[in-house]
């Protein structure tokens, strides 16, 4: 992050904080799917949304405080360096938090999808999608955290001034992951889906997928597509 130029710093910080919020919204979507499949109460889903909004609100407030302090102490080089380390450490923590969330909920959703019968509609496609998105997003956030910590707490300052290195960094942690995720999730599920299940499957899954006949399920309560593997 540039030190001594508050406007440039804000312009660089806005995209990465929006990047964090956008991808954690996907984690929220996965969390809602998992808890609805497990027949959690609607109040629990609303609680998840409240937690998501509260966490993001706190993050934005902290970021605004950083910007205010940056403008107040823009002329003080030593204070600017300290704030630079603190803010980069804060973003590194957010990146680790996002990566942990993707690994946790992405892994749980992957295992949940694997527990469905092989003949279930869209099972294989969704396994691939969830596995790839989890791997891509967790890797890009972990790489971002490693880069921020390395660039902040090492004495080699040339790393921030190398245009080719920065181009490669933003390509690996933002442009390429975003493009891959958009391509993988390019097909939206229909509003209503017809699902099948084996009568010998788990009881909680039989409440969602009927054992003898197709059942119509709203899109928000399922993650399968209306297509065969």
Secondary structure, 3 states (H helix, E strand, C coil): CCCCCHHHHHHHHHHHHHHHHHHHHHHHHHHHHHHHHCCCCHHHHHHHHHHHHHHHHHHHHHHHHHHHHHHHCCCCHHHHHHHHHHHHHHHHHHHHHHHHHHHHHHHHHHHHHHCCCCCCCCHHHHHHHHHHHHHHHHHHHHHHHHHHHHHHHCCCHHHHCCHHHHHHHHHHHHHHHHHHHHHHCCCCCCCEEEECCCCCCCHHHHCCCCCCCCEEEEHHHCCCCCCCC
